Amino acid sequence: MKNYALITGSADRIGKAVAIHLAKQGYNLVLHYNSSKEKAQKVKDDIESGYSGLKVELLQINFLKENDFNQIFQDLKKKKITIEILVNCASDFIKSNFKEEGSELLDKEMTINFKIPYLLTKAFAKVYGKGNIINFVDTKVTKNSTVHLDYILSKKLLKDFTRISAVELAPDIRVNGIGPGLILPPEGEDESYLMNLAQNIPLKTIGNLEEILKAVQFILDSKFFTGQILYIDGGEHLV
């Protein structure tokens, strides 16, 4: 039996897919959610019924409140939960630009998309001391033009922190990132929305969750690999 993987934002979309994939690999799971309790419970039920013997814990945390992640990890450790993989997948994706006076929005985007992975990384290193960290950034961190100004600023910080922490935490913890491109349409849009955008990227097509999961598995399997961002984006980061 393998140790545990903690996935933030695991109730839906990429986080849910990563959780199910890691269950298939034999990992016990700690599934974080904020308000999506019913969705998280369904993921837990589906995994426990589909993969006999796996243990799945639900962890409710509101990332916009003050949290003591050292204590949260210590409490998990007391329950004999050894976290081997930390996947920082939870994110907040809101349009914004230079015309908006948005210190409140900036605080929110920085907290969810950067500060929380930053604090979780430090706590994971302090309490567990070894393992793997995967941070989900965004292919647009390579660009300087965006309609998601506050969001992208926070993800750019997370990209740089991924590299900094890979150096600081080696050799016991490997830290890498994944930069998805056109994988899932935003809420309210469908696949045709993505296909239209895809005409502006080198491969002129869209990706899928399976490509993301291949990247996750590559990172976990590749012991001589750290501090890298895998752009799963059809070449979008190049243009």
N, C-alpha and C positions, 0 to 999 in steps of 0.2 A: 504493500500500500504506500502510495506516494504521500508527500506532505501537502500542505494547503496552498492554494493560490487565492489571493484577494484581488477582486476586480471591482473598481469603482464604476458607478453608472451601469450596473450589470443587468438592469431590468429590461433593457430595450436596445435595439439597433446593434452597433458594433460590440458594445459591452456584453450583451446577451450572447452574441455569436461566439465571442472569445470564451465566455464561461462554458458554453456547451462543448466547444472544441477541447478545452482543457479537461473537462469531465471525460471526454472520449479517450484522452491520454492517461486517465487514471488518477488525476489530481482531485483531492477533496477541495471544497470551495468555501470561501467566505464571500457572499454576494452583497455588495453595498447598494443601498438605494436611499433616496430621500423621501419623496412623496408617493412613489409608485409601488406601494406595498403589495397590491394585488398582482401586478405584473411580476414582481420579484418572487412572490410566493409560487406563482405558476412555473417560473423557471426552476425554482427549487424542487417543486413536485415532479416536474417532467424529468429532471436529471435523476432524482432519487428513484423514480419508477423505471427509468430507462437504463440505469447503470447501477446494478445491484452492489451494495456494499459501500458506495460512496457516501461521504458525509458532507452535508451542505448547511452552512450557517448563514442566516440573514443578519445583516448589520445595517441598522438605520442610523444615518448621520446627516444632519443638515449642515452642509459645508459653509453656509453663510453665518453660522453661529460660531462662537469660540469653542474649540475642541482641543482636548489634551490627547494627542495621538500617541504619545509615549504611554499614557495610562491605558488607552484603548488596546494597544498592542500587548501591554503587560497583562491586562485582563484576559485577552485571548490566550496568551501563553500559559496562564494559570489553568486554563481549561484544556491544556495539552494540545493546543492548536499551534503548530509550527508553520509559519508562513514562509514559503520558499520562493514564491513568485508574487510580485506586486505589479498590477497592471493599472496605470492611471489613465482611465478611459473617460471618466465623467467630464463633461464640458458644457459650456453655455455659448450658444452661437447666435449673436444678435447683430443686425445691421447697424452701422454707425459711421459717421464721417467727420470731417473737420468743421462742418457747419453746426454741429450739435454741441451744446455746452453740457458735457456728460460726465462730471466727476463721479456721480453715483453709479452710472453704467460702467465706467472704467474700474471702479472699486470692485464691482460685482464680477466683471470679466477677469480681472487680475486674480481675484480670490479663487474662483472656481477653476480657472484654466491654468494658473501658475502657482499661487500660494499653497493650495492644497497638495498638489504633487510635491512641491518643495518640502512642506512639513511632513508629509507621509514618507518621503525618501529619507529624511533625517531620522524619523522615529523608527523606520524599518531597519536602518543601519545600526541604530543604537540598541534596539531590543533583540533583533534576530542576527544581525552581523554577517549574514551571507545569503546568497541567492541571486535572483534576477529581477531587474526592474525594467518594465516596458512603458514608455510614455507615448501617448498618442498626441502628435502635433497636427500639422496640416500642411499639405503641399504648398500652400500660399505663403508659408514662412520665408520662402526664398524670394518673394516679390516685394515691391515697394509701392504697389498700387492696389487698393482694395476697397470694397464697400462695407467691410467689417473691421474698421480701424481698431477699436478697442480689443476685439476678439483676437485679431492677428498680432497685435502688440503683445498680448499675454502669451500666445503660442510661440512667438519668437523668443521670448524669455525662457519658455520651457525647453525649446530646442537648445539654447545655449547652456541651460542648467543640466540638460542631459549629458552634454560633453564634459562639463565641469565635474559633475558627480561621478562620471565614469572614471576620471582620473583619480579623484579623491577616494573613492570607495574600492578601487582595485587593490589587490586581486580577488578579494572575497565576494564582491558584488559586481556583476556586470550590468551596465545601464545602457539601454539603446532606445531608439524611438522609431515610430512608424508615422509616415506622413501620407494619409489617404488623400486621393484626389476624388474623381467622380465615381463614387461607390454607391451611395444611397441618396436619393433626392431629399431635399429639405421638406419639412412638414408642409403639406398643402400642395406639393408638386409631385409629378410622376416621372417615369423613366424618359419620356419624350423631352422633358426639360433638361435632363442630363445629356441626352443625345445631341441636342442643339448646342450645348456648351462644348461638347466633345469635338465639334468641327474645328475648334481653335487650338487643339492640342496635337502633338505629333502622331499618336496612334489613331486618332479620330474615332475612338470608341470609348465605352465606359467599362469600369471594372465591376467586381462583385465581392461579396463577403469572403468567398473562397480564397481570393487572392490575398486578402488581409490575413486570413488564418494561415496561409502558407508562410507569410512573413513572420508571424508570431512563432511558428514552429521552427523556422530557420534560426531565429534569434536564440531560442531555447537550446537547439541542438548544436549550435556553433560555439564551441568553448573558447575559440581564439578570436572573438568578435565582441568589441565593446566601443561605446562612444559614437555609434553610427546612427544615421537616420535613413531608414529604408523608405523611399518614396514610391508608393504603390499608386501611380497616377497617370500611366500612359505617356510619360514624358512631360507632363504639364510643368514641372518645376524647372524645365530647361528653357522655356520660352516666356 
